Amino acid sequence: MNNVDISKGYIDIPVGGDIDLKSEINRLRKEKNAIILAHYYQSGDIQDIADFVGDSLALAQWASKTDASIIVLCGVHFMGETAKILCPDKKVLVPDLNAGCSLADSCPADDFKKFVRNNPGYTVISYVNTSAAVKAVTDVVVTSTNARQIVESFPTEEKIIFGPDRNLGNYINSITGRNMKLWDGACHVHEEFSLEKILDLKKQYPDALILAHPECKKVILMLADKIGSTAALLKYATESSAKKFIVATESGILHEMKKSNPDKTFIPAPPNDSTCACNECNFMRLNTMKKLYLTLKYELPEIKVDKDIADRAVLPIKKMLDISSKLGL
């Protein structure tokens, strides 16, 4: 099993056309006591076969309490790291190690450490979209679901560094009255939404509400009827009496929105690229059913985290989970 080549970052072995991937994944999952966790930004077929689909906070919560022997994280690399940090004795697998994150990449650990050292006396709050090494120099981790509540759990006079997403940080500053010092990072997907095209969609669908993730630029957030995490946007769309929505976040969330609300219309907000009608994360879409099947079969690629880094990174992650639990999030 360990001789399987993963030099490409994933297992590249032909799979016969007679193999039913869904049936085989279900068989292997049961046989190996494995759980499949998938982010809302995964393709619909992966979301449908997962044991649990959620945002970053929910995936961390599920990983921390599962009794499974193997966790297969269908998302991006930092999500696999978070699961491994929370479950050091479990085997954590990802279908493709190349599934990175532009936001995490915008915050190199060595540079962030220098930034923290150059600003002594600051509490460090890091977005979950960061490497384990960045989390290791962090006081508390946040997600878009709990960022506001966790920031507000600190005294108003607290000096805070917030990284790496400048758009989320600016949004939290604007709604809390804080003046956090922000790391200058961003998500390539949420940076690319076109204001002009969203306004054009609004003209076509004047009764549609605009839903936006707080990683979007301020000009997009100013248009939004609802700003929130993927889970919050899904909940809002489900509970709203409105029938049409323009959705400014990665288009994978539309799969669950449509499943939960078959009588409603969800329109993906387009990026600046004129050839695209929706905005997809190329990293998230590296995971496929074939790769998921091969990952379960051969139990590779496996996520490994340096023990010293993991021992430090687990503290701010657990602090986030503790605060979220107390706040009922």
C-alpha positions as CSV (number, residue, x, y, z in Angstrom):
1,M,0.0,0.0,0.0
2,N,2.8,2.4,0.9
3,N,4.5,1.8,-2.5
4,V,1.8,3.6,-4.4
5,D,3.1,6.6,-6.2
6,I,1.8,10.0,-4.9
7,S,4.6,12.1,-6.5
8,K,1.9,14.1,-8.3
9,G,0.2,14.9,-5.0
10,Y,-2.5,12.3,-5.7
11,I,-2.9,8.6,-6.8
12,D,-2.8,8.4,-10.5
13,I,-3.9,4.9,-11.3
14,P,-6.4,3.9,-14.0
15,V,-9.8,2.9,-12.8
16,G,-11.8,0.4,-14.9
17,G,-15.0,1.6,-16.4
18,D,-16.8,-1.3,-14.8
19,I,-16.2,0.1,-11.3
20,D,-19.1,1.8,-9.7
21,L,-17.2,4.6,-7.8
22,K,-20.1,5.4,-5.5
23,S,-20.7,1.8,-4.5
24,E,-16.9,1.2,-3.9
25,I,-16.6,4.3,-1.9
26,N,-19.5,3.3,0.3
27,R,-18.0,-0.2,0.7
28,L,-14.5,1.0,1.6
29,R,-15.9,3.6,4.0
30,K,-17.8,0.9,5.9
31,E,-14.9,-1.6,5.8
32,K,-12.3,0.8,7.1
33,N,-14.5,2.7,9.6
34,A,-13.8,6.0,7.6
35,I,-15.8,9.2,7.6
36,I,-15.9,11.5,4.6
37,L,-16.1,15.2,5.4
38,A,-16.7,17.7,2.5
39,H,-16.8,21.4,2.3
40,Y,-19.7,23.2,0.7
41,Y,-17.3,24.3,-2.2
42,Q,-16.8,20.7,-3.4
43,S,-18.5,19.4,-6.5
44,G,-22.1,18.1,-6.1
45,D,-21.2,14.4,-6.4
46,I,-18.7,14.6,-3.6
47,Q,-21.1,16.6,-1.4
48,D,-23.8,13.9,-2.0
49,I,-21.6,11.0,-0.9
50,A,-20.1,12.7,2.1
51,D,-21.1,11.8,5.6
52,F,-21.1,15.4,6.5
53,V,-21.0,18.6,4.5
54,G,-20.3,21.9,6.1
55,D,-18.2,25.1,6.4
56,S,-14.8,25.3,8.0
57,L,-16.1,25.6,11.6
58,A,-18.5,22.6,11.2
59,L,-15.8,20.5,9.6
60,A,-13.5,21.2,12.5
61,Q,-16.3,20.4,15.0
62,W,-17.1,17.1,13.3
63,A,-13.4,16.1,13.1
64,S,-12.9,16.8,16.8
65,K,-15.7,14.4,17.9
66,T,-15.7,11.6,15.3
67,D,-15.1,8.0,16.4
68,A,-14.0,7.0,12.9
69,S,-10.5,5.5,12.4
70,I,-9.9,7.4,9.2
71,I,-11.0,10.9,8.2
72,V,-11.1,11.8,4.5
73,L,-11.2,15.5,4.2
74,C,-12.6,16.7,0.8
75,G,-11.7,20.3,0.9
76,V,-8.3,22.0,0.8
77,H,-5.0,21.3,2.5
78,F,-5.4,23.5,5.6
79,M,-8.7,21.7,6.4
80,G,-6.8,18.4,6.4
81,E,-4.2,19.9,8.6
82,T,-6.8,21.2,11.1
83,A,-8.4,17.7,11.2
84,K,-5.0,16.1,11.9
85,I,-4.1,18.6,14.6
86,L,-7.4,17.9,16.3
87,C,-7.1,14.1,15.8
88,P,-3.4,13.3,16.0
89,D,-4.1,9.6,16.6
90,K,-6.3,9.2,13.5
91,K,-5.3,8.8,9.9
92,V,-6.3,11.9,8.0
93,L,-6.4,11.6,4.2
94,V,-7.0,14.1,1.4
95,P,-7.7,13.1,-2.2
96,D,-5.3,15.6,-3.7
97,L,-2.4,17.4,-1.8
98,N,-2.4,20.0,-4.5
99,A,-5.7,21.4,-3.2
100,G,-4.2,24.4,-1.6
101,C,-5.7,27.8,-0.7
102,S,-4.8,31.2,-2.2
103,L,-5.7,32.9,1.0
104,A,-3.5,30.6,3.1
105,D,-0.7,31.1,0.5
106,S,-1.0,34.8,0.9
107,C,0.2,34.5,4.5
108,P,3.6,32.7,4.5
109,A,4.4,31.5,8.0
110,D,7.9,33.1,8.3
111,D,6.6,36.5,7.2
112,F,3.6,36.4,9.5
113,K,5.9,35.5,12.5
114,K,8.0,38.6,11.7
115,F,4.8,40.7,11.5
116,V,3.8,39.4,15.0
117,R,7.3,40.0,16.4
118,N,7.3,43.5,15.1
119,N,4.0,44.2,16.9
120,P,4.5,43.1,20.5
121,G,1.6,43.3,22.9
122,Y,-1.0,42.3,20.3
123,T,-3.4,39.4,20.6
124,V,-3.2,37.4,17.4
125,I,-6.4,36.2,15.7
126,S,-5.9,34.1,12.6
127,Y,-8.5,33.0,10.1
128,V,-8.8,29.2,9.8
129,N,-7.7,29.6,6.2
130,T,-4.0,29.4,7.2
131,S,-1.3,26.9,7.5
132,A,-0.6,25.0,10.7
133,A,2.6,27.0,11.1
134,V,0.6,30.3,11.1
135,K,-1.8,28.8,13.6
136,A,1.1,27.9,15.8
137,V,1.9,31.6,16.4
138,T,-1.8,32.5,16.9
139,D,-3.8,33.1,20.1
140,V,-7.2,32.1,18.7
141,V,-8.4,30.9,15.4
142,V,-11.7,32.1,13.8
143,T,-13.9,31.2,10.9
144,S,-16.3,33.4,9.0
145,T,-19.1,31.9,11.1
146,N,-17.6,33.0,14.5
147,A,-15.2,35.8,13.7
148,R,-17.3,38.6,14.9
149,Q,-18.3,36.9,18.1
150,I,-14.8,35.9,19.0
151,V,-13.4,39.3,18.3
152,E,-16.1,40.8,20.5
153,S,-15.2,38.4,23.3
154,F,-12.1,40.4,23.8
155,P,-12.2,43.8,25.6
156,T,-12.8,46.8,23.3
157,E,-9.3,48.1,24.2
158,E,-7.6,44.9,23.2
159,K,-4.9,45.4,20.6
160,I,-5.5,42.7,17.9
161,I,-3.7,41.5,14.9
162,F,-6.1,39.8,12.4
163,G,-4.8,37.7,9.5
164,P,-4.8,36.9,6.7
165,D,-8.0,38.1,5.0
166,R,-8.1,41.9,4.7
167,N,-11.6,41.9,3.4
168,L,-13.0,39.9,6.4
169,G,-10.9,41.9,8.8
170,N,-12.1,45.2,7.4
171,Y,-15.7,43.9,7.6
172,I,-15.3,42.9,11.2
173,N,-13.7,46.2,12.0
174,S,-16.7,48.0,10.4
175,I,-19.4,46.2,12.3
176,T,-17.6,46.0,15.7
177,G,-15.9,49.5,15.8
178,R,-12.6,47.8,16.3
179,N,-9.3,48.9,14.8
180,M,-7.5,45.6,14.3
181,K,-4.2,45.6,12.6
182,L,-4.7,43.6,9.4
183,W,-2.5,41.3,7.4
184,D,-2.8,42.0,3.7
185,G,-4.1,38.8,2.3
186,A,-7.1,37.7,0.3
187,C,-9.0,34.8,-1.4
188,H,-8.6,34.8,-5.2
189,V,-12.2,33.6,-5.6
190,H,-13.9,36.2,-3.5
191,E,-11.6,39.0,-4.8
192,E,-12.8,38.3,-8.4
193,F,-16.5,39.1,-8.2
194,S,-17.5,41.7,-10.8
195,L,-19.5,44.6,-9.4
196,E,-20.7,45.5,-12.9
197,K,-21.9,42.0,-13.7
198,I,-23.7,41.7,-10.3
199,L,-25.5,45.0,-11.0
200,D,-26.5,43.7,-14.4
201,L,-27.9,40.5,-12.8
202,K,-29.8,42.7,-10.3
203,K,-31.4,44.5,-13.3
204,Q,-32.4,41.2,-14.8
205,Y,-33.7,39.9,-11.5
206,P,-34.8,43.0,-9.5
207,D,-36.6,40.9,-6.9
208,A,-33.5,38.7,-6.2
209,L,-31.7,39.2,-2.9
210,I,-27.9,39.4,-3.0
211,L,-26.0,37.1,-0.6
212,A,-22.3,37.7,-0.1
213,H,-19.4,36.1,1.8
214,P,-17.4,38.6,4.0
215,E,-14.2,37.6,2.1
216,C,-15.7,39.7,-0.8
217,K,-14.5,43.3,-1.4
218,K,-16.3,46.1,0.3
219,V,-18.0,47.3,-2.9
220,I,-19.7,43.9,-3.2
221,L,-20.6,43.8,0.5
222,M,-22.3,47.2,0.2
223,L,-24.7,45.7,-2.3
224,A,-25.6,42.6,-0.2
225,D,-28.9,42.0,1.5
226,K,-27.1,39.3,3.7
227,I,-23.4,39.0,4.5
228,G,-22.3,35.7,6.1
229,S,-20.4,32.5,6.1
230,T,-21.5,29.7,3.7
231,A,-23.5,28.1,6.4
232,A,-25.1,31.5,7.3
233,L,-26.0,32.2,3.7
234,L,-27.6,28.8,3.3
235,K,-29.6,29.2,6.5
236,Y,-30.7,32.7,5.4
237,A,-31.8,31.5,1.9
238,T,-33.8,28.6,3.4
239,E,-35.6,30.8,6.0
240,S,-36.2,33.8,3.7
241,S,-39.5,34.2,1.9
242,A,-37.7,35.5,-1.2
243,K,-37.6,33.2,-4.2
244,K,-34.5,34.4,-6.0
245,F,-31.0,35.0,-4.9
246,I,-27.7,36.2,-6.4
247,V,-24.9,34.4,-4.6
248,A,-21.5,36.0,-4.2
249,T,-19.4,33.1,-2.9
250,E,-17.8,30.0,-4.4
251,S,-20.5,28.4,-6.6
252,G,-20.3,25.0,-4.9
253,I,-22.7,26.2,-2.2
254,L,-25.5,26.4,-4.8
255,H,-25.7,22.6,-4.8
256,E,-26.9,22.5,-1.2
257,M,-29.0,25.6,-1.6
258,K,-30.9,24.1,-4.5
259,K,-31.3,20.7,-2.7
260,S,-32.6,22.5,0.4
261,N,-34.8,24.9,-1.6
262,P,-36.0,23.3,-4.8
263,D,-38.7,25.9,-5.3
264,K,-36.1,28.8,-5.2
265,T,-33.7,30.2,-7.9
266,F,-30.0,30.7,-7.1
267,I,-27.9,32.6,-9.5
268,P,-24.1,32.5,-9.1
269,A,-22.4,35.9,-9.1
270,P,-19.9,36.1,-12.0
271,P,-16.3,37.0,-11.7
272,N,-14.5,39.6,-13.8
273,D,-13.4,36.9,-16.3
274,S,-15.8,37.4,-19.1
275,T,-15.8,33.7,-20.1
276,C,-17.2,32.5,-16.8
277,A,-20.8,32.6,-15.6
278,C,-19.9,31.4,-12.1
279,N,-16.9,31.6,-9.7
280,E,-15.2,28.3,-8.8
281,C,-12.2,27.6,-6.7
282,N,-9.8,25.7,-8.8
283,F,-8.2,24.2,-5.7
284,M,-11.4,22.8,-4.3
285,R,-12.3,21.3,-7.6
286,L,-9.1,19.2,-7.8
287,N,-10.9,16.6,-5.6
288,T,-12.9,14.1,-7.7
289,M,-14.8,10.9,-7.1
290,K,-12.0,8.9,-8.7
291,K,-9.4,10.4,-6.4
292,L,-11.7,9.9,-3.4
293,Y,-12.1,6.3,-4.3
294,L,-8.3,5.7,-4.7
295,T,-7.6,7.6,-1.5
296,L,-9.9,5.3,0.5
297,K,-8.6,2.2,-1.3
298,Y,-4.9,2.9,-0.7
299,E,-5.2,5.2,2.3
300,L,-3.0,7.9,0.7
301,P,-2.2,10.8,0.5
302,E,-2.0,11.2,4.3
303,I,-1.7,14.5,6.0
304,K,1.2,14.8,8.4
305,V,1.9,17.8,10.7
306,D,5.1,18.4,12.6
307,K,4.5,17.5,16.2
308,D,6.0,20.7,17.6
309,I,3.8,22.8,15.3
310,A,0.8,20.7,16.0
311,D,1.2,21.0,19.7
312,R,1.2,24.8,19.5
313,A,-1.5,25.0,16.7
314,V,-4.0,22.9,18.6
315,L,-4.3,25.4,21.4
316,P,-5.9,28.3,19.3
317,I,-8.1,25.8,17.4
318,K,-9.4,24.4,20.7
319,K,-9.9,27.9,22.0
320,M,-12.0,28.7,19.0
321,L,-14.1,25.5,19.5
322,D,-14.5,26.2,23.2
323,I,-15.7,29.8,22.6
324,S,-18.0,28.7,19.8
325,S,-19.5,26.1,22.0
326,K,-20.1,28.6,24.8
327,L,-21.7,31.0,22.3
328,G,-23.9,28.2,20.9
329,L,-22.3,28.4,17.4
